[in-house]
Amino acid sequence: MYALIEFAGKQFRVEEGSSIRVPHVEGKVGSKVTIENILYMDDGKNKTVGTPTLTGAKIDSEIISHGRDRKVVVFKFKRRKGYQKKNTHRQEYSILKVGKLGKVKKTVASKKTTEKTDKAAAPKKSTPAKKATPKKAAAKKPTVKKATPAKPNETKE
């Protein structure tokens, strides 16, 4: 039995009793975390796909430890400009131990036939038509031609 979950914008495949490494989760070691964004669940016989997530299913997990990754170097530069910036950071993470996978409850959508019959039996009310107001045409501005200066007559000598 396994499930695909979404946690902190990332997707993980989890099984009962497995440990996953996720981005840092606020909480003390030993505290419980509930995961409700389940995308897919397979229990061996039934495969359930969420649209986009499964409703009525959840997974309980426990924080085992917190830690920090290896150092990552961030180096920025612009060629031929003499600009260089070097920076580093260590990303924090948490390790979660997955508990029991919740069961997906199947829900049957009930049809509401009473609303359809009530709407069909009620007479339609006519609404008064709005008077159409003619739109005024936009007034065009007359175009003005610029006068060109007269050129002096050139004489050939």
N, C-alpha and C positions, 0 to 999 in steps of 0.2 A: 504494500500500500504506500503510495507516494502522492505528493501534491506539488504543484507549481504555485509559488506565492510571489507577490510583489511587496517589497519592503524597502522603504527609503528610495524609491525610484529605480530599484534594481530587481531583477527576477532571480529566484532561487528554486532549486528542486530539493525538497525536503522529504525525509522519511521519519517514522517514529523513532526517537532515540538518537537521531543524528545531530551533529553540531554544525552550525553555519557561522561564517564570519561576515558580519554586517557592519555598515557605518555606525559610528558611535551612537549608543542609545542612552538617554538619561535614566539613571536609576542605579541603585546599589547592587553589588554582586549578591545573587540569591533572590532578587525580586522577580516577579512574574511579568511577562509581556504577552499580550494577546494580539495575534495576527488575524485580521479579518479580510484582507485583500487576497483571496484565493482565486487563481485564474483557472486551475484545472485540477481535478482530483481523480485518481485511479485506485480502486480498492481491490483489484484483481478480477472482479466480475463486471463491475459497472464503471464506465468512464464518463465523467461529467465535465462539461466544458461551460465556463461562465460566459456571460454576455454583458459586460466584460469581466465581472467577478461573480462568484457564486453567492447567492443569498442564503442566509441561515447556517453558514458553515464558518467555523473559526478554529484556530490552532493555538494552543497554549504553549508557551515556551518560558525558559528561565535564563536569566543572565548568569553565565558562568564566570566570565572575566572581561576585563577591559585591557586595552593595550595600544601601542603606537607602532605604525609601520616603519619600514626603513626610510631613510632620508631621501627625498626627491629633490633634485636640483632643477631650478627654474632659471634659465638663462635667456635674457632678452637682448637683442642687438639690432642695430640698423647698419647695413653695410655702407661703407665709405663715409660715414658720418661721425665716427668716433664714439658712438653711443653703445654702452654695454652695461647691463645690470644683471647681477647674479644674486639669486635668492634661493632659499631652501625652506622646506617644511616637512613635517612628519604628520601623516594622516592618522587620526584616532579611529579605533574600531572596537567592536564588542563581539564576544562569542556567545551565541545563544544555543541552548540545548532544546531541541524540539520535543515536546511532550506528545500527548495523544492528539491524533488528527480527528477533528470533529466530523460528524456524519452530515451529509447533505439531506435536508428534509425536502421532499417533493411537495410542491404546492400546486393545487389544481385551481385554475382560474374559473370562478363561477360567473355565468352569464346573467346579466341583469335584464331580463325580458320585461319587467314591469315598467322600466323607464321608457322602453321603446313603444309600448302600447299607450302609455300616457301621452307621449308626444304625438302619436298618430291620431288619437281621439280629440285632442285639443284643437279648436279652430284656429286658423292662422289669422293674425291681426294684420290689417293693411296699414302701412305707414304712408303718411302724406308725402307726395313727391316734392322734391325741392325744385324751386324755380331756377332755371338755368340763366345765369347772368352772362351776357355777351362780354367777351374780353376785348378791351380796347387795344387797338394796334399801337405799337410804340412809334412815336413821332421820330422821323428820320431827320438828322441834321443835314443841312445843305452843305455840299462840299465846296470849298473855296480853293480856287486855283491861284497860285502865287504868280505874280507878274514877273517875267524875266526882264532884266535890264537890257535895253537896246544896245546892240553892238555898233560901234562906230564903223562907218564904211571905210574899208581899206582900199587905197588906190595903188595901182601898180605903176611903178615908175621905171 
